[in-house]
Amino acid sequence: MPDPDAVPETAEKPSGAAAPALDPATASLSRALNTAFALLKALMAGAALLFLLSCMRTVDKTDVGIVRRFGRILTDADGQVRLFKSDRPYFIWPEPLEQLEVVRVGIDNLYLDNDFWTAPPPAGIVMPPNSPPADRGALSPAADGYCLTGDMNIVHTRWRIEFSVDEEHPEDYFDGGAAGLAGQTHEQRHQDRLRILSLAARGSVFRVFAGLPADVLLGEDRWEPERIAEMVRSELEKAMEDDRPGREGRWRGGLRVRGLYLTALHPPQRVYGIFEQVRNAGQEASRMVAVWSADARKRVSEADAKAKETVAFARTHQGRVLANAQAEVDRVRSFMDEFRGDPRGLEVAVQQYRLDRLKDVLGRARLMRVPKAPAGAANMLRIRSADMARNKDDRP
């Protein structure tokens, strides 16, 4: 029983009194709680840091991205779509708040190998890559592809198209609502964009080939494949331009054509040999024309050189003749001036001059071999001295 004489303990402790010491169990529990709280704060800080790091996203050099916030494409203060590139990391809230969509903007290839070609062979039969179209006897519109030319002929072609996503407006690639492709996955969207490009390319090929005759495509004077491909590319770019108001300079589906190449052009296999014969004949004719032209140019060059040589010789001879004639004129004038009023002296001087000239000619003739006169030729006057020459000149 409690002592009735004991002084009851009050709840209040005297001011300034020291706190009672905790027992070891309580102190150990307090330390454990403090440690656990510190670890909890560290874990929370680490989780917050990991969350922030998980929101940092980067984009590859060949990619470009856009961000959707609650399904809407994120834009800046000017209303322009924010493009996320490889220049720095970006902070993006996790889904479903924000969603990063990335697309490759490098160049890809689309091959139209069977759209304008005969149907591929049955399974198990491998054809060479550059083999001509198969001869099936008759084309089947449901299975075989072909192009109609402007003169109602048939040709088979293969094409390679280089394209890329428009890096200036990649949002058009993701804008499925504009093309009726909303709610599709990335792979479905990519396949549908390729389908849009393929249909536009097919229509461009049909329009260009419908205005070209077969001779331009396969004849002797056929155009270069680069020229034909450039015409088709021009038509394809017109078809891919987005003609909606306010979208000038933008491309349907966000795809931009970078190049277009004609990789194969063949007539139907049944008439392939005929076209080859015509082409070979044209090439042979061109070769012969080239040979004849080269020979004609050579002959003209030789004739021109000979004519120039003859003209040069004639001019030289003309100069000598004129010089000799002028010398004769000057000599006669000097005689006339010297023997003015003395006709007999003038005659003697002229005769002496003629004799001197004759001696000079005969002296040069001795250095030359005189050809033997043919049998039956008339007797020739052989001058052996100046007297004979004088007598010859004095004969009536």
C-alpha angles and dihedrals in degrees: 000000000000119000110256091205094055118111109247116241116242123220091231119084121212115265115261093024117137119251113256114257117255119241117248094257093055093046092050091050091050092051091049092052092049091050092048092050091051091050090048091053091048091049091049091050091048091048090050090049092048090049091052092047091049089056092057109096132182132200126218121245093251094047137075126193144194130204126228117206110199088341096308121110110252116243135184129243091280093054094252119137112257110238119206113211138167096271096098143346119276133213111232126173115238123257136314089028096053134004127197115214117191130191131182114247097190122112117281131183131234116195122205097193101142104027093086098020134087117272114283117259121264119282113285096033113104117199124198114260094246097039116135120249115286120258107237096166092243132024119245112216090207094055110018127068126213144150126240114222127213092264093050096260126135128239134172122222142179126205142193120205123196113205141158140186111274102257091199094057109019089153087078088064091054094040097099094165092065091057097034092254102114119148097026130132123250093260093048090049091050093050092048091050089052089050090054091050092046094051091048091050093049091052091048092052092049093050095049097044092047088066098046126079121226092250089064090051103036109004131100093273095042120156124251114266089239091061093050092046091051090055091050091047091053090053091046093052090052090051092049096049113109105236096186115121114273095016101094114156093019129117133231112259091003091277122133125198112234101173143348126203134187103222100175136016120179138158117230112294092244092064097029092102092052092053089048091052092050091046093048091048090051092049091049091049090049090050092051091047089051091050092048092046091051091049091047091049090050092051092046090050092050092046090048091051091048091048091050090049091050092047091049091050091047091050091049092048090046090053092051093047092049091047092050092046091049090049090051091049092048091047093051091047090051090052091049092050092045097047098034106156093012108093094170093052090047090053093050091048093051092048091049090050090051091050091050091051091048092051090051092051092047091048091055091045091061088065091058129074108242109217116240113257113248119249114277094020119141117267111269123218108248112201111205102168143019090253091060089050091049091048089048091053091046094053114109 
